[in-house]
Every structure is written in C-alpha cells, then in structure tokens.
Amino acid sequence: MTSSVPRLVVAAPSSGSGKTTVATGLMGAFAARGLAVSPHKVGPDYIDPGYHALATGRTGRNLDAYLCGPELVAPLFLHGARGCDLAVVEGVMGLYDGAAGQGELASTAHVAKLLRAPVVLVVDASSQSRSVAALVHGFASWDPEVRLGGVILNKVGSDRHEELLREALDSSGVPVLGVLRRVPQVDTPSRHLGLVPVAERRADAVDAVAAMAAQVERGCDLEALSRLAGSAGPLPDMPWEAPVGAAGRRAVVAVAGGPAFTFSYAEHTELLTAAGAEVVVFDPLRDERLPEGTAGLVIGGGFPEVYAAELSANEPLRRAVAELALSGAPVAAECAGLLYLCRELDGRPMCGVLDATARMSERLTLGYRDAVAVGDSALAAAGTRMRGHEFHRTVVEPGAGAAPAWGVTAPVRRVEGFVQQGVHASYLHTHWAARPGVARRFVERCRTS
C-alpha cells in the first residue's frame, strides 16, 4: 500500500530568510481553515516544533536523516502525519546545507527527496530586485531531483518592489505563491541558542503565531499551496511504531519539563510508554519532590543556565534527585540534564550527583557526532553505536568521568560524559527512534533497580 498525505517542504537559500515565520504561518493558516495539519521540522531543532504545535494543536516532530538514518525519515513522517489532511515541513539552514562534510545528508533537500515532497522556497527579497530570478534559477536547477514548486517572497518593501520582483521571476518558470511585507510584530525574540522556547513566553508566543498565520493568510495563495501539497508523490505506507516491551509491572519514569527543560523528542515518551513505563512529567522549577513511585528519571535538554537561581533555590528537589541517583535508579541526562546533575552551575549549587562543575562560555559547541558506548550503562550496552548532536554554550569540567558515557569517533576522537551507578549523563542529544532498544533497556532497569 502507499500513502499520499499532501505535504510541502518550506526551505530557504539561507538561515534568517523567514522559514519559521512562513512555515508556522502556513500551519496556522491551514489549521484556521479547519484542516488537521501535521507539523514537522528538518534537523535536530527542539524550539521551532514548539511554535508549530501552537499553530496546529498537534505535537511538532523532527525529521533528522543523520540522527535517525534516511530510512526512518518517511516512516517517522507518516507516524506523525497519521490522520492529517496536510503536512508542512520546515527546513533547516539553506536548502542544500546538511551535515558538515557529508554531502546532502540531513539537508532539507535530502529530506524533501526522501518524502517525495515539493519545495517552497522562502526568499528574503529585502535587498534585491531582478537578481532574485538568478537566485531562484540556481536553486531550482542545482539538483533536478528536488522539485521547487514555488517561491514566497519575504520582507518585500512596497508595491513597486513587489512588481519588480514578479517581473524578474516571470521567466524563471517558478511561480510566486506569496508575498509578505515587513511586519515587526511577527518577530520572535532570540538568545544564545536561537528562539526563546514557547514554554517561557506562552502568551506572547500565542500572539506571535497568530500574527504569522494572519500574515500568511493575507499574503499567500493558500489554494495554490494546497494544490502543490497534493502533488506530492506517494510513499510506502509503513509508519514508524514504537516497539512494545516485555510484559511486566509498569515503572514510573519521571521526565523533567517546564521552562528550564523544553528539549525532548516526542518519540522518546512514546518509546518509554511502549516499553512499559508510566511517564510522568514534572517541573524542576516548581515541584519540590519527584512524582510518587519514581523508578527512573529522564532529564533532557533546555536552558538551566537561564534558570540557575530558581533551580538552585529548589533544594528539596535537588536533594530528591541526588537521593534517587545514589540509590542506583536509572537516570538519563542530556546536555541541560548533565548541567543539572553537576555540583554547581555558574557558581550556584545544583544536584551534586556528578563530581563536576558547569559554567557558561562564549564559545558555541555545535554539530553532529558519531559515538559508541564505552561501557555498560542504564541506556546502552558497551559497543552500542549512536549518532548525536551537540548544541550549547557551556563547559563542564571535567568533560568525562572515570567511566565515560561515550567515545566520540567523529569529528574528533575523545571520551565524553559520565556513567556511575544508574546514571548516564552526556552533552549528546540522541534520537531514541534510531535505537529503540535504548528505551527498552532503560525501562527494564527501572523495573529491576
């Protein structure tokens, strides 16, 4: 059988062109017309899917051909898009930019081809007129397997500017499907790792998403975009499913949430639940104790550095986390979770589970990583290979414990992270759908610890 969920990929020549505004606006505009819209984001970004979820009322999901492998992109897409009328996929960086030194791998173009989806190119037209035709021609002709179905011109200054742009594009063969003027209220605030997450500015984020949808509704030909989405090629009807674990008692797995810990892939909760966990979300900023019966703890990424004072002030919870870790219960911590388990962050006491300190840094650490488990842990058996992603402006000293979590094999060989008792703590963000055995192993350890 085949599946033909109508779908569009929203791309751009480069970052900063307006992909998030257009993609989120399209999601919101189509949803306002009564369509069930499935939101997706290319790459490892955790923040944009939060805005997508606001626009559609559905969970934002990532499609990452590096972390999960090209073979899982279509199944994960179909899993997220099940029952939907239309899907919008926001790209990453420039259309043809992928994993460094890996050709097209994990680029927006690569994902568009894997999804057999037409691409809409968002062009920042603020400083050009006739040259836009050369730019669009280059992107349309670079890879004949990428179908550029239309252009949306962003940041257009006036009626005359629009006229010049349309005249230039008349001979390109690529239709103009939308023209957006400069609208300041659509802007969303950013800081050291990108947009401020929805969880930190809920009311303002709702207003921003509504403004994006209204701008797209006014400036874009939604009927033409809908027809273009309907022209996507069929996909094998094989949606991803979280594998069911062994029968047994359900183990309570506490998952950190709230404004300080917003980075998580939806599939992780689904994998834990299918493996036999009862997932309970708690907020380390406000909750003074772990959920009743907690047998394991997952602390994902986020911005603990922004909330260091509040996290430190919640001494009862810090003590509860330390006691759980000391008991040998499984604890999985990624990036922000790693910082929270350290003795201190920027001089403020944290949980003290790890004999390490963390601090903010001016240096951005960013990129995909290939890694192998150095020894056995609650997450992985020694030798397990995973792909991960690092994205932070912090430093942990030392960078690895006596028993490291990972041996990073690319781009530079090193050891990284900490394994002690049931704790697995690392800077690497991983996507468990690529290795579903990770979730099963973690839940089994929760049952037996």
BELDABEL-V48258 format. One record per helix or strand of 2 or more residues. SS is the DSSP state (H for helix, E for strand). FROM is the first residue (numbers start at 1). TO is the last residue. If there is no record, write none. Layout:
[[SS;FROM;TO] [SS;FROM;TO]]
This chain:
[[E;2;3] [E;7;12] [H;19;32] [E;37;42] [H;48;56] [E;61;63] [H;70;81] [E;86;90] [H;108;115] [E;118;124] [H;131;142] [E;148;156] [H;159;169] [E;176;181] [H;184;186] [E;190;191] [E;194;195] [H;198;200] [H;202;219] [H;222;230] [E;235;236] [E;251;257] [H;266;274] [E;277;283] [E;294;299] [H;308;313] [H;315;326] [E;330;334] [H;336;341] [E;344;345] [E;348;349] [E;357;373] [E;385;397] [E;406;410] [E;414;420] [E;423;426] [E;429;430] [H;432;435] [H;437;448]]
